[in-house]
Amino acid sequence: MYALADLINGIFSLLNMGLLIYIILGLLIQFNVVNLHNQLVSIIYKTLSAIFEPVLRLIRKYLPAINGLDLSPIILFFALRFFHTLIIQDILIPMVTR
């Protein structure tokens, strides 16, 4: 069971790190610090976009931008943390202690 908890912790850590990289890279592209003509930047951004954009789009559908500020990544960070805690503390730990 502890191996499963470690695997879930790793997956959620990768998702959080990937979301943070996606946000920062999007800002760097928006402010023309880097551009999508760079092949490495393009591959990374398109991959992360394919992972996160469907969920972010769903959040944006219910929570529109406030004064041009997109809060959907923050909501996704909180949702990831919530589900991580839910899975580890409320599902796996009770299974281990039985």
C-alpha positions in Angstrom: 0.0 0.0 0.0 2.8 2.4 0.8 4.2 1.9 -2.8 0.8 2.9 -4.2 0.8 6.0 -2.0 4.3 6.9 -3.2 3.2 6.4 -6.8 0.1 8.7 -6.3 2.3 11.3 -4.6 4.7 11.2 -7.5 1.9 11.6 -10.1 0.4 14.5 -8.3 3.8 16.1 -7.9 4.4 15.8 -11.7 1.0 17.2 -12.4 1.7 20.2 -10.1 5.1 20.8 -11.6 3.8 20.4 -15.1 1.0 22.9 -14.5 3.5 25.4 -13.0 5.8 25.0 -16.1 2.8 25.4 -18.4 1.7 28.7 -16.7 5.2 30.1 -16.6 5.9 29.1 -20.2 2.6 30.6 -21.3 3.5 33.9 -19.7 7.0 33.9 -21.2 5.4 33.3 -24.7 2.8 36.0 -24.1 5.5 38.6 -23.2 7.7 37.5 -26.1 10.6 36.3 -23.9 10.5 33.0 -25.7 8.5 32.1 -28.8 7.0 29.0 -30.3 9.4 29.1 -33.3 11.9 27.4 -31.0 11.3 23.7 -31.5 11.9 22.6 -27.8 9.6 25.3 -26.5 7.0 24.4 -29.0 7.1 20.7 -28.1 7.0 21.3 -24.4 4.2 23.9 -24.6 2.0 21.8 -27.0 2.4 18.7 -24.8 1.5 20.5 -21.6 -1.3 22.2 -23.4 -2.7 18.9 -24.5 -2.6 17.7 -20.9 -4.0 20.7 -19.0 -6.0 22.8 -21.5 -9.1 20.5 -21.5 -9.4 20.8 -17.8 -8.7 24.5 -17.7 -11.2 25.0 -20.5 -13.9 23.3 -18.4 -13.0 25.5 -15.4 -13.1 28.6 -17.6 -16.6 27.7 -18.7 -17.9 28.0 -15.2 -15.4 30.7 -13.9 -14.8 33.4 -16.5 -11.8 35.8 -16.3 -12.1 38.5 -13.8 -10.8 41.8 -15.2 -8.8 39.9 -17.7 -7.2 37.7 -15.0 -7.6 33.9 -15.6 -8.0 32.2 -12.3 -8.5 28.7 -13.7 -4.9 27.5 -13.1 -5.2 28.5 -9.4 -8.5 26.6 -9.2 -6.8 23.6 -10.8 -3.9 23.8 -8.3 -6.4 23.7 -5.4 -8.4 20.9 -7.0 -5.3 18.8 -7.5 -4.3 19.3 -3.9 -7.9 18.4 -2.7 -8.0 15.2 -4.7 -4.5 14.3 -3.6 -5.5 14.7 0.0 -8.7 12.9 -0.6 -7.0 9.9 -2.2 -4.1 9.6 0.2 -5.7 10.5 3.6 -9.3 9.4 3.1 -8.9 6.3 0.9 -5.4 4.8 1.2 -4.6 5.4 4.8 -7.8 3.8 6.1 -7.1 0.8 3.9 -3.6 0.4 5.4 -4.8 0.7 9.0 -7.4 -2.1 8.7 
